[in-house]
């Protein structure tokens, strides 16, 4: 489990904007530490950069809130929203590349566990892999431009770092972080509860994806502000991570089906036989994961009741 609060040196006794400065600055630094590896083609560095930016966008959303909400710093709502949208473009570009890394990992896993053999060069699965690699190369070429542009003097990398550093000087309410954070958890929890019924409908892939995103925001809230809670949130973070990972693979399986359609044909009868078997395996896997997610949700709800 990433100890983000510890790494960012956040304390519950400091001010809200002082904590924001530390958290946003730390996540931004982590993202750019992985930029050189990302540009060199390191898939792990790309993943870490994407995760850091995703956390940063979630942190901005926590502080941003909505109109008439009790989120952390609604008086800075427009500023945080502007930054979140800017960073979202870079995060989306990273995600477009990462998707193909994950799909290729599923191909490798299928060959190892089900075929128990290497994928033959003249097979449909090999053609699918080539499609994935070509699409990744296209997405990677698009990604390089905003990263290089952001590193120029006075561009995005420097601009956001300066903004985060100056947050404590912002005008408006600046209560203690601990007092400001506590009302945030029920709001994030209610978001998850809103999407939980999607687990009862195997075909509600959109709702299940939204549940995953809401759980991710809840988990990050606990991770960002763990010093603000009387008891360690480690157990509930672990429970959230488990179901989040399950829902994540379910989403990946849905994306995989979409990418196969793009690479071959919308009509499954036109797919090579080995590709059809691969997709069918993924569909069955998704159904098993849904059963697992329902069980994990029940366990997580038990933790909610203890809060």
PyMOL commands that set and color helices and strands:
alter all, ss='L'
color gray80, all
select helices_A, chain A and resi 4-8+16-33+35-39+43-64+74-115+124-150+156-165+167-169+177-200+205-224+226-228+234-263+268-270+273-306
alter helices_A, ss='H'
color red, helices_A
deselect
rebuild
show_as cartoon
